[in-house]
């Protein structure tokens, strides 16, 4: 079996009897043994447990019962997600390594999809930086160039999939943490709509969401059908699609107005190769029958972005269950202190302003354009070490490197809009460059269809890092 197969292809091979779940798990565990030291993507292993699960999955194939689509396919879990019986250090030195008492809701849905839980992937402390580096587990590296970052915070997940250590990996996104790593490592990264994937608590003023990083649009669509299973205890839920995502993503979309935004909402400089990749994406969609409409970044509220990054996220650090917060990264300590010094009355007024600004911003979708295309990152993939060092030097979130990573991402979280990064381009050094498509409220179907049309044109799933092929 090709270790770079999509999760959907692995699932079909298992169901057809071409390969067994045990053989699949053994293949990926052997690749982790061989390659993980180079990338440091997997930071906790449960080899015996996943092998037992694979044997049980193999036995179930002959039972004659109905099985979920991804039956027997292994998936590593991001080290921000709680699994009963596994540690969840959240990438920090000051957090406990004790086994968690229960699953996060997304884990139950991953299991219901048929996936086998295979290890845990690295994440920056608290998911708080745009690179996957921390004092507990060290630096995760990009399989395309080990001197570059796979971005963050789902960089361990994206490095694992890009290096062929897993066919798919769990991820989460509060400001681009699915889309940035996907762009940096040549993968597909879908951020679902607000409340599409149920969670016990929708963190960061309902800006965070769970998801996956994948090789193909099919994997993203089929997985979303399982991850979005209804939670009867949830405060609210996203409206159900007309048809399952896994059935509708291949359909041709009627002609749309494609907004093209090349300037960064936060005013940072955009690298020419990033802008060119976004423009190429828009022109490919134009050739498919859609109409491209230039869009200025002025409609994105910098005040809303400031409130989200400086106040909401800093305050949310106090929800991380630290045993000893003094062991945190210096910038984490500083931002926790910033939140402590902000009166609750000021926080409430700031969040009110942010939500009112969001209503104004969301109105542009469907009124002025149907989807918005932009770069995923404003910069080329940075070297390892520099962004975390800059965050720990400046402390207050004013890092210009952080700003260029976040530039095109965080507003989609604030607005709760679905967004997908697709690996459309390559820079002069051979590293992937992503373009982002942001859809209108709760319309993952449209952006999945557009992404699928691009995948058919560009065949990005066939591209793999040479050192790991």
C-alpha positions in Angstrom: 0.0 0.0 0.0 1.2 3.5 -0.8 1.7 5.4 2.5 0.7 8.6 0.7 -2.8 7.2 -0.2 -5.8 9.3 0.9 -7.8 8.1 3.9 -10.7 7.4 1.6 -8.5 5.2 -0.7 -7.2 3.3 2.3 -10.8 2.8 3.5 -11.8 1.4 0.1 -8.8 -0.9 0.0 -9.7 -2.3 3.5 -13.3 -2.8 2.5 -12.3 -4.5 -0.7 -9.9 -6.9 1.1 -6.8 -5.6 -0.7 -5.2 -4.8 2.6 -6.1 -5.4 6.3 -6.4 -2.8 9.1 -3.5 -4.6 10.8 -1.3 -4.2 7.7 -2.3 -0.6 7.4 -1.4 0.2 11.0 1.9 -1.8 10.8 2.9 0.2 7.7 2.3 3.6 9.4 3.9 2.5 12.7 7.0 1.4 10.7 7.1 4.7 8.9 6.9 6.5 12.3 9.8 4.4 13.5 11.8 5.4 10.4 10.9 9.0 9.8 9.5 10.6 12.9 12.8 11.6 14.4 13.4 13.8 11.4 10.1 15.7 11.7 9.0 15.2 15.3 5.4 15.1 14.4 4.2 12.2 16.7 5.0 13.0 20.4 3.1 10.2 22.2 2.5 6.6 21.0 0.0 3.9 21.8 1.3 1.1 19.4 -0.1 -1.8 21.4 -3.5 -0.2 21.7 -3.8 0.7 18.1 -2.7 -2.7 17.0 -5.4 -4.3 19.2 -8.0 -1.9 17.7 -6.7 -2.9 14.2 -7.2 -6.6 15.0 -10.7 -5.9 16.2 -11.5 -3.9 13.1 -10.2 -6.8 10.9 -12.4 -9.3 12.8 -15.4 -7.0 12.3 -14.9 -7.0 8.5 -16.2 -10.6 8.4 -19.1 -10.1 10.7 -21.5 -9.0 8.0 -22.7 -5.9 9.9 -22.8 -2.3 8.7 -19.5 -0.5 9.0 -18.6 3.2 8.9 -16.8 4.5 5.8 -13.4 4.9 7.4 -13.5 1.5 9.2 -9.9 0.5 10.1 -8.1 3.7 9.0 -5.6 5.1 11.6 -5.7 8.7 12.7 -3.3 10.5 15.1 -4.9 13.0 17.5 -3.7 16.5 18.1 -2.2 17.2 21.5 -4.9 19.7 22.3 -7.7 17.2 22.1 -8.7 15.0 25.1 -9.0 11.2 24.7 -10.0 9.1 27.7 -6.9 7.2 28.9 -4.4 9.4 27.1 -2.5 12.5 28.3 -3.3 15.9 27.0 -0.4 18.2 27.8 -1.5 20.9 25.4 2.1 21.3 24.4 3.0 22.8 27.8 5.5 21.9 30.5 3.2 23.1 33.3 0.3 20.8 32.4 -0.4 17.3 33.7 0.6 14.1 31.9 -2.1 12.2 33.7 -4.6 10.3 31.5 -7.7 12.2 30.7 -11.0 11.0 32.2 -13.2 11.3 29.0 -13.2 12.1 25.3 -13.8 15.4 23.7 -16.9 15.2 21.6 -14.9 15.2 18.4 -13.1 12.0 19.5 -16.4 10.2 19.8 -17.2 11.3 16.2 -13.8 10.2 14.9 -14.3 6.8 16.5 -17.9 6.6 15.0 -16.4 7.2 11.6 -14.4 4.0 12.0 -10.9 5.6 12.6 -8.4 3.9 14.9 -6.6 6.3 17.3 -2.9 6.2 16.5 -0.7 8.4 18.7 -0.7 12.1 19.4 0.7 15.0 17.3 2.7 18.0 18.5 1.2 21.4 19.0 2.5 24.7 20.4 1.6 25.4 24.0 -2.1 26.1 24.2 -2.3 26.2 20.4 -1.1 29.8 20.8 1.6 30.2 18.0 1.6 29.8 14.3 4.5 27.3 14.5 4.6 23.9 16.2 7.4 24.4 18.8 7.3 24.0 22.5 9.6 23.4 25.5 8.1 20.0 26.3 8.4 18.2 22.9 10.6 20.5 20.9 10.4 21.6 17.2 8.3 20.0 14.6 9.8 20.3 11.1 8.3 20.6 7.6 8.8 17.4 5.5 9.4 19.5 2.4 12.4 21.2 4.0 13.5 20.3 7.6 14.8 23.8 8.2 11.3 25.2 7.7 8.2 25.1 9.9 5.0 23.1 9.1 3.2 26.1 10.7 0.8 25.7 13.6 -0.9 25.0 15.7 -1.8 21.7 13.9 1.8 21.5 12.6 2.4 18.0 14.1 -0.8 16.8 12.3 0.2 18.3 8.9 3.8 17.1 9.2 2.6 13.6 9.9 0.3 13.5 6.9 2.8 15.2 4.6 5.6 12.8 5.6 3.3 9.7 5.1 3.2 8.8 8.7 -0.6 8.8 8.6 -3.2 9.2 5.9 -5.2 11.8 7.8 -4.8 13.6 11.2 -7.0 15.5 13.7 -6.6 19.2 13.8 -8.2 22.3 15.2 -8.5 26.0 14.2 -8.9 29.1 16.3 -7.1 31.6 14.0 -5.9 29.6 11.0 -4.5 26.5 12.8 -5.8 24.0 10.2 -5.3 26.2 7.2 -1.8 27.5 7.9 -0.3 24.1 8.4 -2.1 22.7 5.3 -0.7 25.6 3.2 2.9 25.0 4.6 2.9 21.3 3.9 0.9 20.9 0.7 -2.3 19.6 2.2 -6.1 20.4 2.2 -7.2 22.2 5.3 -10.9 22.7 5.9 -12.1 25.0 8.7 -15.7 24.1 9.2 -18.4 26.7 10.0 -19.1 27.8 13.6 -20.8 25.0 15.5 -20.7 22.6 12.5 -18.5 20.3 14.6 -20.0 20.0 18.1 -17.8 20.7 21.2 -18.6 20.8 24.9 -17.4 24.5 24.8 -16.9 26.6 21.7 -13.7 28.4 22.8 -12.4 31.9 22.1 -15.9 33.4 21.9 -17.0 30.6 19.6 -14.1 31.2 17.2 -12.5 27.7 17.5 -13.4 24.5 15.8 -12.2 21.0 15.4 -11.4 19.3 12.0 -8.8 17.4 10.1 -5.9 17.9 7.7 -6.1 15.7 4.6 -4.6 15.0 1.2 -7.8 15.3 -0.7 -11.0 17.2 -0.8 -12.9 13.9 -0.7 -11.3 13.1 2.7 -12.3 16.5 4.0 -15.9 16.2 2.8 -16.4 12.6 4.0 -14.9 13.2 7.4 -17.0 16.3 7.9 -20.2 14.2 7.6 -19.1 12.3 10.7 -17.6 15.1 12.7 -20.7 17.2 12.3 -23.1 14.6 13.9 -25.6 16.4 16.0 -25.0 17.1 19.7 -28.4 17.1 21.5 -26.9 19.0 24.4 -25.3 21.8 22.3 -26.4 25.4 22.7 -26.9 25.7 19.0 -25.9 23.9 15.8 -25.1 24.7 12.2 -27.9 24.1 9.8 -27.6 20.7 8.1 -26.6 20.6 4.4 -29.1 19.7 1.8 -27.1 16.5 1.1 -24.2 14.9 2.9 -20.9 16.6 2.1 -19.4 13.3 1.0 -22.1 12.9 -1.7 -22.2 16.5 -3.0 -18.6 17.7 -3.1 -18.1 16.4 -6.7 -21.1 18.3 -8.2 -20.5 21.2 -10.5 -21.3 24.6 -8.9 -23.4 27.1 -10.8 -21.5 30.3 -11.9 -20.4 32.3 -8.8 -18.9 35.7 -8.1 -15.4 35.0 -6.9 -14.1 37.8 -4.7 -10.3 38.1 -5.0 -8.6 39.8 -2.0 -4.8 40.2 -2.4 -4.2 42.8 0.3 -3.9 41.6 3.9 -6.7 42.7 6.2 -4.2 43.7 8.9 -2.0 45.7 6.5 1.1 43.6 6.4 3.2 43.1 3.3 2.1 40.1 1.2 4.8 38.1 -0.5 4.5 38.1 -4.3 4.4 34.3 -4.6 1.5 34.2 -2.1 -0.5 36.8 -4.0 0.3 35.2 -7.4 -1.0 31.8 -6.1 -4.3 33.3 -5.0 -4.6 35.1 -8.3 -3.9 31.9 -10.2 -6.6 30.2 -8.1 -9.1 32.8 -9.0 -8.2 32.6 -12.7 -8.6 28.8 -12.7 -12.0 29.3 -11.2 -12.7 31.9 -13.8 -11.8 29.5 -16.6 -14.3 27.1 -15.1 -17.1 29.6 -15.7 -17.1 31.8 -12.6 -16.7 35.6 -12.5 -13.8 37.2 -10.6 -14.5 40.4 -8.6 -11.6 42.3 -7.1 -12.2 43.0 -3.4 -10.4 45.4 -1.1 -9.4 44.3 2.4 -10.9 47.4 3.9 -14.1 45.7 4.9 -12.3 43.5 7.4 -12.4 45.3 10.7 -8.9 45.7 12.2 -10.6 46.6 15.5 -12.4 43.2 15.6 -9.1 41.4 14.8 -7.3 43.3 17.6 -10.0 42.4 20.2 -9.9 38.8 19.2 -6.1 38.4 19.2 -5.2 40.7 22.2 -8.2 40.3 24.5 -10.3 37.2 23.7 -7.4 34.8 23.1 -5.4 36.1 26.0 -8.3 35.7 28.4 -8.9 32.2 27.2 -5.5 31.2 28.3 -6.9 31.1 31.8 -9.1 28.2 30.8 -6.0 25.9 30.1 -5.7 23.5 33.1 -2.2 24.4 34.2 -0.7 22.6 37.2 2.2 25.1 37.2 1.7 28.1 34.8 5.1 29.5 35.8 6.6 26.8 33.5 4.9 28.3 30.5 6.6 30.0 27.6 7.4 33.6 28.4 4.9 35.0 26.0 2.1 32.8 27.5 2.9 34.2 30.9 2.8 37.7 29.6 -0.5 37.3 27.8 -2.1 35.7 30.8 -1.0 38.7 32.8 -2.5 41.0 30.1 -5.8 39.3 30.6 -5.6 39.6 34.4 -5.2 43.4 34.1 -8.3 43.8 31.9 -11.5 44.6 33.8 -14.4 42.2 33.0 -16.5 45.3 32.1 -14.0 46.3 29.4 -13.8 42.7 28.2 -17.6 42.6 27.8 -17.7 45.9 25.9 -14.9 44.7 23.6 -16.7 41.5 22.8 -19.9 43.4 22.1 -18.0 45.6 19.6 -16.4 42.6 18.0 -19.8 40.9 17.4 -21.4 44.0 16.0 -18.4 44.4 13.6 -18.9 40.8 12.6 -22.5 41.4 11.4 -21.2 44.2 9.2 -18.4 42.1 7.7 -20.5 39.0 7.0 -23.0 41.1 5.0 -20.5 41.3 2.1 -20.9 37.5 1.4 -23.8 36.9 -1.0 -24.2 40.7 -1.4 -20.9 41.6 -3.1 -19.5 38.2 -3.8 -20.3 34.5 -3.2 -16.9 33.3 -2.0 -13.7 35.1 -1.2 -10.3 33.9 -2.5 -7.0 35.0 -1.0 -3.6 33.8 -0.1 -3.6 31.5 3.0 -0.3 33.0 4.3 1.0 36.5 3.6 4.6 35.1 3.7 6.5 32.1 2.5 7.0 29.3 5.0 9.3 30.6 7.7 12.4 28.9 9.1 12.0 26.9 12.4 12.8 28.8 15.6 12.3 32.4 14.6 8.5 32.9 15.3 8.5 31.4 18.8 11.7 33.3 19.6 10.1 36.6 18.4 7.0 35.9 20.4 9.0 35.3 23.5 11.0 38.5 22.9 8.1 40.8 22.2 5.7 39.1 24.6 2.6 41.2 23.8 1.5 39.7 20.4 3.1 42.4 18.3 5.3 40.1 16.4 5.4 41.0 12.7 6.1 37.4 11.7 3.0 36.3 13.6 1.0 39.0 11.9 2.0 37.8 8.4 1.1 34.2 9.3 -2.3 35.2 10.7 -3.2 38.0 8.2 -5.7 36.1 6.0 -6.9 33.6 8.6 -8.3 34.9 11.9 -11.2 36.9 10.5 -12.9 33.7 9.3 -12.8 32.4 12.9 -14.3 35.6 14.2 -17.0 35.5 11.6 -17.6 31.7 12.0 -17.3 31.2 8.2 -16.2 28.0 6.5 -12.8 28.3 4.9 -10.5 25.9 3.0 -6.8 26.1 2.1 -5.7 24.2 -1.0 -2.1 23.6 -2.2 -2.3 25.5 -5.5 1.3 26.8 -5.8 5.0 26.2 -5.2 7.7 28.7 -4.3 11.2 29.0 -5.7 12.5 26.7 -3.0 10.0 23.9 -3.9 7.8 24.5 -0.8 4.0 24.4 -1.2 2.0 27.6 -1.3 -1.7 27.6 -0.4 -4.7 29.6 -1.5 -7.7 30.1 0.7 -11.4 30.0 -0.2 -13.8 31.5 2.3 -17.5 30.6 1.9 -20.7 32.3 3.0 -22.3 31.3 6.3 -22.7 27.6 6.8 -21.9 26.8 3.1 -19.1 24.3 3.2 -20.7 22.6 0.2 -19.8 25.4 -2.2 -16.1 25.7 -1.1 -15.7 21.9 -1.2 -17.0 21.8 -4.7 -14.7 24.6 -5.8 -11.7 23.0 -4.1 -12.6 19.7 -5.8 -12.6 21.3 -9.2 -9.1 22.8 -8.5 -7.9 19.4 -7.3 -9.0 17.7 -10.5 -7.1 20.4 -12.5 -3.9 20.4 -10.4 -3.6 16.8 -9.0 -1.9 18.0 -5.8 -2.3 14.7 -4.0 0.3 13.1 -6.2 3.0 15.5 -4.9 5.0 14.3 -2.0 8.1 15.4 -0.1 11.1 13.8 -2.0 13.0 12.8 1.2 10.0 10.8 2.5 8.7 9.2 -0.7 
